[in-house]
Amino acid sequence: MSTTAESALVSEDWQLTDEGAKPSSLIVQLRRSAHVLPWFRFVYAEGDNSKVQIAFASHMVTITGHGLAVLLAALAGQRVLRVIQPTENEAKFGVRGPASAKFTGPSITDITVEKFQ
């Protein structure tokens, strides 16, 4: 497995499928709601280490955070099953999980989903 793929697997803010498997949809888990966007409606993704935009035929998903280039690489292969918006405290203090341990890997700070009119 490549270093980029290994780095993408270590984030607690997204979930990937196994190598070679492609999920039928992307689940965008926000703090108070969730969106299920089918991969067959995927148009493109672009971004860098701090911001990634994922365009579907009906929605634009914007993700901000740190180390997101590895997420972008996983999106290119349509291997991302779920992206998870951290709680406000997790995003603000850079901690993850019930033990509130400091997390230094690739991480998401915010996700917005906009529906095209």
N, C-alpha and C positions, 0 to 999 in steps of 0.2 A: 504494500500500500504506500502511496506517495506521502510526503510530509504534509502537503496541503490537505489531502484527504484525512490524515490522522489529526491535523489541527481542527478540521471541521467537526470531527467526532467528539472533541473534548468540551464543546460548549454545552452548557445546560439550557441554553436559550433556543435551541432548535434540535429537531430530531430527524435523522437521516434513515433511509432504508438501507438494506444490505447492498453490497456491490452488485451491480447488474440488475437489481430490482427497481422498478419504477412505480411509484404510487399513482393512483388514478386522480388524486386531488391534493391540494395544499390546504392544510388547516391553519388559519391565522387566529391564534388564541389571544384575544385582548383581555383586559382586566375584567370587563363586565359583559363581554359577548364574544362570539366566535364567528368566523366566516369560513366556509368551505368553498374553495375555488378550484374547478376542474382543470387539470393540466392541459387538456385538449383546447382550452381557451387561452392558454399562455401565449403572449405576444413577444415580449422581450424582457430582459433584466439588464440593468446597468448600475454602476456605482464604483466605490472604492472602499478603503478601510473604515470610513466613518459613516457612509450612507449608501444604501442599496434601494433601488426602485425596481419593483416587479410589476409589469403591466400585463393585465389580462384583458380580454375583450370588453369586460364590463366594469373592472375595478383597477385602481392603482394602489399598490401597497408600498408604503415608504417606511424603511427601517433605518434607524440611526443607532450607532453604538461604536464599538471598538473592535478592530480585527475582522471586519466584515468581508474582506476579500475572499476568505475561505468559504464563507456562506455563498458568495457570488459564484465561486467555482462549482459548488454543489448544486446551485440552481441551474447552472448551464447543463448539467447532466440530468436535471429533473429528478434528483434523488432526495429532495427535501420533502418530508412528510408533514412537518409541523414547525411553525415558528411561534414562540411564546413571549408575550410582553411581560417583563418582570413587574413586580409590585413597585409602587413609588419608592418605598424604602430600599428595596433591592437595587433599583436603578440609581438612586441618589448616593447610597453608601457603598455600592460595588460588592454587595454580599449576595449569596444565593443559598437557598435551602433552609430547612427548619433550624439548623445549628447556627445560622447567620455567619458562616465562614466567609472570609474575604476571598473573592474570586478574581483571578487575574487573567484568565484566558479570553478568547473572543467572546464578546457579549453584546446584547441588545439593550439599549436604554429606552427606546420608544418605538412604537409601531402605529402608523395611521393607515386607515383604509378609506379610500374615497371612491364613491360610485360615480361612473360617468353618466352624464345626463343625455 
